Amino acid sequence: MKRVLITGAAGFLGSHLCDRFIKDGYHVIAMDNLITGRLKNIEHLFPLEHFEFYNHDVSKFIHIPGELDYILHFASPASPIDYLKIPIQTLKVGSLGIHNCLGLAKAKGARLIIASTSEVYGDPTVHPQTEDYWGNVNPVGPRGVYDEAKRFQEAITMAYHNFHGVETRIVRIFNTYGPRMRLNDGRVLPAFIGQALRGEDLTVFGDGSQTRSFCYVDDLVEGIVRLLMSDYPYPVNVGNPSEITISQFAEEIIALTGTTQKVIYKDLPVDDPKQRQPDITKARAILNWEPKIDRSEGLKRTYAYFQSLSKEELLETDHYNFDKYITK
């Protein structure tokens, strides 16, 4: 039985990856320090013989006994609320954390895939974004702690691949959604649905003309697995190229939830990207992958999950004060 280590395993994406590898017959070693992850995302796996959990910070030395075939480094705060509140930890998991994972991969002869992000493109001047675009990132802005951590992560991963011969893969993830997202993490979809369920107005930052491209989590997981099993060591965009403005998306959420609340507009945070759309030409050609679940179906599944939450969970908001990061 092949053994896989998944860091950030109690998070949104990490937990879905745990499910997938258990389903595919792997022995899964899950690791998370629970700074943003939640045990309830993986508690259904605890009784299984071939699942184990380490409560550990990957920014510290990692020891895994026995053989290891694959490492998926998905540990990192991934939402603006999180990385603005814990900027140092965000930088450490993208530098010390990936260094430790690469060292472990080298020692074990394991293949490693890192979760990079469309944020490496910053506020892009090229649209849609292709993998050979180098990006437009402000390294000292409020989003720099996340953007530059991911960019460094890509650089050191390629260095280990080129210098040490470690088998590595890089997935650049675009906006993803689905069950197990946190309502309070600051990302647009759970923020809109949470506001609708609580009877609050939907908050759009900026004039709403900025765009996003939303990929359902099952599609993303399939793309990640295909890239991990491929022979391609360079970055690959994985996301849904169906682009929509934030204002249009707010209207879709209003129609989905049946809320009578209105949309309100606030100033745009500093360095917030104006457009996001992946060019997935490489994913189609190399991985034979493209998203299968359209947004209407994905939103229905996601909304059903949020409707199942308790009243306490719906009220568990964590509205970070963005005021000092707003463009004046």
N, C-alpha and C positions, 0 to 999 in steps of 0.2 A: 504494500500500500504506500503510495507516494505521500509525502508530508509537506505541508505548506504552512508558512508563517504569514499571518495577516496582521499588520500593525494598524492601529486606529479601528480595531475590529468592532467596538461597541458604538461606533458612529453610524451615520446614515448609510454611506456607501459600504463601509467595512462590514456591517452586519449583513447586507445583501450578498456580499462576496463570500462571507462565511457560509450562508445558506447554499450558495451555488456550489462551492467546493465540497461541502458535505454531501449534497445531492449527487455530485459527480464521483463520489467514492474516495475522497481524500481523507487523510488524517489532518485535521485543522488545528493549528496552534494559534489562538487568538491573543492579541496583546493590546492593552489600552490602559492609560493612566486615569481615565474617566474624567479628565478635566473638561471635556465637552461631550464625550461619549456617554451612553446610558446602558447599564446592564440589562434593562428590560428589552433592549433590542436583540439580545442574544440569549436571554435566559431560557428560551425554549430549546436551546442546544445543549445546555449543561448536563442533562441526563444521558447524553449520547456517549458511547464508548470511545468514539474517535474524534472527540472534541475536548480541548483543554484550554484554560484561560489563565493568562499571566497578567496580573495587575502591575504594570511596569511602565516607566517612562523611557521611551526609546532614546531620549537624549543622554541617557546613562548607558553604561556598558550592557550589552545584550548577551546573555548566555542561554543557549538552547541545547540541551543534551540530545545526542543521537543525530541521525542523518536528517538532511533538509534538502528538498528538491526545488522549492520555489519560495520566494519572499515577495509579498505585495506590501509596499510601503505606502499606506494610506493614512498615516497618523499626521494630523495637522488641523488646527482650527481652520474652517473654510468659509466662515461668514463674517461680514463686516463687524457685527456686534462682538463676535468672539475675538477677532484679531486686533480690534481697537482696544479691547479690555485687557488682553494678554499679549502685547506685542513682543515681549522678550521671549516668551515660550514659543510663539509662532516662529520667530527667527531661529531658535535653538532646534526645533524639531525639523526644520528645513535645512539645517547645517550639521549639527552634532548628530541628530537623529539619522539622517541619511548616511552620514559617515559610518556610524555604527552598523547600519544595515548592510552597507557595501562591504565592510570588513567581515561581517558574518557570512555574506554571500561568497566572498573570496575564500574564507576558511572552510566552508562547507561544500564548495563547488556548486552552489545553488544559482538558479536564474532569478534575477530580481526585476520587478517592474515598479516604477514610481508613478504616483499620481501627481502629474503636473496639471496645469490649468490654462484656460484661455486668458487668465490674468497676466500671463507672461507677455501678452500682446499689448497690455496697458490700454490706453485710450487710442484705438488703432487709427492709423491714417490709410490703411489698406483694407478694402472690404469686398468680398468676405475675406476672412483671415486664412492664409495658407501657412503651412509649416515653415516655409523659407522666409517668412516675414519676421524681422528681428524685434519688432515691437516699439512702443512709445510709452515708456514707463518713467514715472517720477520716483527716483530712489529715496528721496527724503520726504515725500508726502505721506499722509496718513495710511495710504494703502501700500506703501513701499515695503512695509514689514512682511506682508504676504507675497506681493508680486516678486520682490527680490529674493525671498527665501526659495520660491519655486524656481526662479531662474538659476540661482546657485545650485539648487538640487539637480537640475538638468546638467549643469556644467560638470559637477563632480561625478555624476553618474557616467557621463561620456568619458571623463578622465580615467575612471576605473575600468571602463570597457576597453579603451585604447591602450592604457599603460599596463594594466594587470590582466587583461583578457577576460574580465568578468562578463558573463552573459547578462546583458541589461536590455530593458525595454522602457520606453517613455510614452505614456498616454497623456495627451493634453485634453482635459475634460472641460466641456462647455456646460452651461447651465443644465443641471439635472434635477429631477423632482420625483416624488413618489412617497409611499408610506414610510414612516419612521423619521421624516423630517421633523425638526423641532419648530413649533409655532413661534418661538421667541428668538430665532437665530438671525433675524434681520434680512433674510433673503426674500425676494419679492413674492414668490408664490405662497409660502406659508404665512407671510405677513398679511397678504390680501385675504386668504381664507380664514385666518384667525380673526381678523377684524370683522369679516362678514358674520362669522359664527357668534361673535360677542356683541353684534349689533352696533359696531363702530363704523365711522366713515373710512373708506379706503384711501390710504395716503400714497400719493404719487410724488416722488421727488423730481424736480425739474418740470418741464412742460409736458412730459409724457411722450415726447417724440423719440426718445432714445429706444433702442431695440434690444431684444434678447431672443435667443433661440433655445427652446426648452426640449430636453431629451428625457424620456421616461426611463426610470432606473433599470428596468429589465433589459432594455435595449443597450444601455451603457455597459452593464455587466457582461453582456454577450460580447461587446466590442473589446472590453478589457481582456477577457479570457482568450479571445482570438489573437489579440496582439501578443499576449504572454506566450502563447504556443507557436507564434510565428518566428521567423528568422530575421526580423527587421529590427535593428538596434536604434534607429533614429526616431524623433518625435512623430507621433501620429495624432491628428485631431479626431476625437470621437465625440460626436454630438449630433443634434438634429438641425439641419440647415433651414428648417421652416422658421422664418423670422417674423416677429410681431412687435409692434410698439407697446410700450408699457401702458399707455392709455387704452389701446385695444384689448390688451390682456386684462386690465381692470374690468372692462365691460364684459369680457368672457366670464370672469369670476362672479360678477353680479348676476349674470344669466344662470350660471351653474348653481349658485347658492340660493337664488331667489331673494337676496337681501334687498331691502328698500333704502339702504344707506347710499349716500352719494360719494363721489370722488372728490377729494380735496388735494390741493397742490401745495408743495413746500419747495424751498430752494434746494438746488442740487448739491450734494456733497462734493468736496474737492476731489478731482481726478476720477470721478465716476465715469465709466466708459459710455460713450454716446451710442455705440453700436456693437453688436455681437452676432456674428454668423459664421459658423465653421465651414470651410471648404473641406469636404470629406472625400475628395478625389482619391487620396492615398488609401484611406480606409476601404473604399470600394474596391480599389485595384489590388491592394496587398492582402486585405483580410476578407474580401468578399462580404463586407459588412455594410449595412445601412439600417437606419431605424425602421422598425415595423409598426410600432404603436403610435397612432396619430394623437394629437394633443387632446382632442375631445374625449377619447377613450381613457387616456392617461389621467386626465383631470377627474373623470368620474371615479376612477379607482382611488385616486389620492384623496378626493373629497370624502369618499366613504370611510377611509381610514380616519380622517380628522373628525368625522361625525361620531366615530366610535369612542373618542376620548372622553374622559370624565370631565365634569364641570370644573374640578380643581385643575386639571391639565389645561383646559381651555383658558383659564384665568392666569395661568403661569406665564405671564408676560415678563419681558425683560427689555423694556424700551431703552436702548442706550441713548445717551444725550449726544446727538450728532452736531449740536449747535456750533461747536468750535471747528467743525470740519465742513461747514456749509459755505458755499461760494457767496460772497457778499457783493 
